Amino acid sequence: VQLQASGGGVVQAGGSLRLSCTTGRTFRGYYMGWFRQAPGKEREIVAVIGWTNIGSVSRTYYADSVKGRFTISRDNAKNTAYLQMNSLKPEDTAMYYCAADMTFSSTGVKTDDREYDSWGQGTLVTVSS
């Protein structure tokens, strides 16, 4: 599936941004994730959200570094996943990538980037101090 990520930009420390990731087709059944890669560093998980049927709550997982500041969500009617980022810090500066995969996960989420077979082009987030 093709993914289109958007919403990055330049923001001062303490500010907020909301990233969006659209699949352009049916969202049903896809596990979604946000990962980031800072210059000179390896790609790391930010937050992921699972897939459930209507009426259930999708499981989520957050990296310790973003817990309490970032929120991942999904709007299945709009085929879009979001990453609301609040209280941004300079260390959040990175290229943010969204990822998707349909393979069933018994844990309800996918935390390993190798589990995702579709990736967006990335959106750059820069947090100034």
Salt bridges, closest charged atoms under 4 A:
GLU44 OE2 - ARG36 NE 2.67
ASP64 OD1 - LYS67 NZ 3.16
ASP92 OD1 - ARG36 NH1 2.93
ASP92 OD2 - ARG69 NH1 2.74
ASP101 OD2 - LYS110 NZ 3.32
ASP112 OD2 - ARG114 NH2 2.72
ASP113 OD2 - ARG43 NE 3.12
